[in-house]
């Protein structure tokens, strides 16, 4: 029995090492000059699934921008475990390459609802680039509204104009479901919040949104 058991352990270890090496090779192939080779590697890594996640996260810091970009998108296709993948993709939002930052934002949208709690946390990140891309992604994902809307409304007073601009865009993208929350913000004692809520309602542009703006202005005029 012992003679049989030892070769079996060695065989399992060899298989594990073989898959680990295969994954590393595939991640390197994400930087291949031929698009077809990059696509083949990405598709194979997606099929491997969560076992490829660590190597792909490592790929996000590769010196080759093509590997970083493809690693981000491949992680978003694997999607799980979100607790590992989403924070890694959020880190891509500070990549020195603007194109890769854009890919990181789109990749987060591709993950969808499981990314939402992490993106809401990212709205308070130190880096404005993370905050504005997180806001944009939340607007594109759009659900669950009961957690996304309060977070975006609170971020309308972000100290950075570009962040506030992307929050307004996110709320406009959500559209009609955001109107009631924006109307509440329109009557806030915070003048900055009122101003940005009006801008968002104007961008939503529905009759209800326009009426809310008109009513608020009339109320101020009557005081």
C-alpha positions in Angstrom: 0.0 0.0 0.0 2.8 2.4 0.9 4.6 1.6 -2.4 1.4 2.6 -4.3 0.7 5.7 -2.2 4.0 7.5 -2.6 4.0 7.5 -6.4 0.5 8.7 -6.3 1.5 11.7 -4.2 4.4 12.4 -6.6 2.1 12.2 -9.5 -0.4 14.7 -7.9 2.5 17.1 -7.1 3.8 16.8 -10.7 0.3 17.6 -12.1 -0.1 20.6 -9.8 3.3 21.9 -10.8 2.5 21.3 -14.4 -0.7 23.3 -14.2 1.0 26.1 -12.4 3.6 26.3 -15.1 0.9 26.2 -17.8 -0.9 29.1 -16.2 2.3 31.2 -16.0 3.0 30.4 -19.7 -0.5 31.4 -20.7 -0.2 34.7 -18.7 3.0 35.5 -20.6 1.2 34.6 -23.8 -1.2 37.4 -23.1 1.6 39.7 -24.3 2.1 37.9 -27.6 2.3 40.1 -30.7 -0.3 38.0 -32.4 -3.9 38.9 -31.4 -5.0 35.3 -32.0 -2.4 34.0 -29.6 -3.5 36.5 -26.9 -7.1 35.5 -27.4 -6.3 31.8 -27.2 -4.4 32.3 -23.9 -7.2 34.4 -22.4 -9.9 31.9 -23.3 -7.9 29.1 -21.8 -7.3 31.0 -18.6 -11.0 31.7 -18.3 -11.7 28.0 -18.7 -9.2 27.2 -15.9 -11.0 29.7 -13.8 -10.2 30.7 -10.2 -7.0 28.7 -10.1 -5.6 31.2 -12.6 -6.5 34.2 -10.6 -3.2 34.6 -8.6 -1.1 34.5 -11.7 -3.4 37.0 -13.5 -3.2 39.3 -10.5 0.5 39.1 -10.7 0.2 39.9 -14.4 -1.4 43.2 -13.5 2.0 44.5 -12.5 3.9 43.1 -15.4 6.2 45.6 -17.2 4.5 44.6 -20.5 1.4 46.8 -20.8 -0.3 44.3 -23.1 -0.1 41.6 -20.3 -1.5 44.1 -17.8 -4.4 45.0 -20.0 -5.2 41.4 -20.9 -4.8 40.2 -17.3 -7.4 42.8 -16.2 -9.9 41.8 -18.8 -9.4 38.0 -18.2 -9.9 38.5 -14.5 -13.2 40.2 -15.2 -14.3 37.2 -17.3 -13.5 34.8 -14.5 -15.3 37.0 -12.0 -14.9 34.8 -8.9 -13.7 35.0 -6.2 -14.9 38.7 -6.3 -13.0 39.3 -3.0 -9.7 38.7 -4.8 -10.5 39.9 -8.3 -12.3 43.2 -7.7 -9.7 44.9 -5.4 -7.1 43.8 -7.9 -9.0 45.5 -10.7 -9.5 48.6 -8.6 -5.7 48.8 -8.3 -5.6 49.0 -12.1 -7.4 52.3 -12.0 -4.0 53.9 -11.0 -2.0 52.2 -13.8 0.4 54.7 -15.4 -1.1 53.8 -18.8 -4.3 55.6 -19.5 -5.6 52.9 -21.8 -5.1 50.3 -19.1 -7.0 52.5 -16.6 -9.9 52.6 -19.0 -9.8 48.8 -19.5 -9.8 48.4 -15.7 -12.9 50.5 -15.4 -14.7 48.5 -18.1 -13.5 45.2 -16.5 -15.1 46.3 -13.2 -18.4 46.9 -15.1 -18.0 43.5 -16.6 -17.8 41.9 -13.2 -21.2 43.5 -12.4 -23.1 43.5 -9.1 -20.5 41.5 -7.1 -18.1 44.5 -7.7 -20.5 47.0 -6.1 -19.5 46.9 -2.4 -15.8 47.3 -3.4 -16.6 50.1 -5.8 -18.5 52.0 -3.1 -15.6 51.7 -0.8 -13.4 53.0 -3.6 -15.5 56.2 -3.7 -13.5 57.3 -0.6 -10.0 56.3 -1.9 -7.2 58.8 -1.6 -6.6 58.8 -5.4 -9.1 60.9 -7.4 -8.5 58.6 -10.4 -9.9 55.7 -8.4 -12.9 57.6 -7.1 -14.0 58.9 -10.6 -13.6 55.6 -12.3 -15.5 53.9 -9.4 -18.3 56.3 -9.8 -18.5 55.7 -13.5 -18.5 52.0 -13.1 -21.3 52.2 -10.5 -23.4 54.2 -12.9 -22.9 51.6 -15.6 -23.7 48.6 -13.3 -26.8 50.4 -11.9 -27.9 47.8 -9.3 -28.6 47.4 -6.5 -30.0 50.9 -6.4 -30.6 50.9 -2.6 -26.8 50.8 -2.1 -25.5 52.6 -5.2 -27.7 55.7 -5.1 -26.9 56.8 -1.5 -23.2 56.3 -2.2 -23.3 58.3 -5.4 -25.4 61.1 -3.8 -22.9 61.4 -1.0 -20.0 61.7 -3.5 -21.6 64.7 -5.2 -19.6 66.8 -2.8 -16.3 65.2 -3.6 -13.5 67.9 -3.4 -12.4 67.1 -7.0 -14.4 68.6 -9.8 -13.7 65.6 -12.2 -15.0 63.2 -9.6 -18.2 65.2 -9.1 -18.6 65.4 -12.9 -18.4 61.6 -13.2 -20.8 61.1 -10.3 -23.3 63.4 -12.1 -22.8 61.3 -15.3 -23.4 58.1 -13.3 -26.6 59.4 -11.8 -27.8 60.5 -15.2 -27.0 57.1 -16.6 -29.1 55.5 -13.9 -31.8 58.0 -15.0 -35.4 57.9 -13.6 -34.7 55.7 -10.6 -32.3 58.3 -9.3 -34.7 61.2 -9.5 -36.4 60.8 -6.1 -33.0 60.7 -4.3 -31.8 63.7 -6.3 -34.9 65.7 -5.3 -34.1 65.0 -1.7 -30.6 66.2 -2.3 -31.9 69.3 -4.1 -33.4 70.5 -0.8 -30.3 69.8 1.3 -28.9 72.6 3.5 -25.6 71.9 1.7 -25.4 74.4 -1.2 -22.7 72.3 -3.0 -24.9 69.2 -2.8 -28.0 71.2 -4.1 -26.0 72.6 -7.0 -24.7 69.2 -8.1 -28.1 67.5 -7.6 -29.6 70.2 -9.9 -27.0 69.5 -12.5 -27.7 65.7 -12.3 -31.5 66.3 -12.5 -31.0 68.5 -15.5 -28.9 65.8 -17.2 -31.6 63.2 -16.4 -34.0 65.5 -18.1 -37.4 63.8 -17.5 -40.5 65.9 -16.8 -40.3 65.0 -13.1 -36.7 66.1 -12.9 -37.3 69.4 -14.7 -40.3 70.1 -12.5 -38.3 69.4 -9.4 -35.7 72.0 -10.5 -38.4 74.6 -11.3 -40.1 74.0 -8.0 -36.9 74.4 -6.0 -36.0 77.6 -7.8 -39.5 79.0 -7.2 -39.3 78.0 -3.5 -36.0 80.0 -3.2 -37.6 83.0 -5.0 -40.6 83.0 -2.6 -38.4 83.1 0.5 
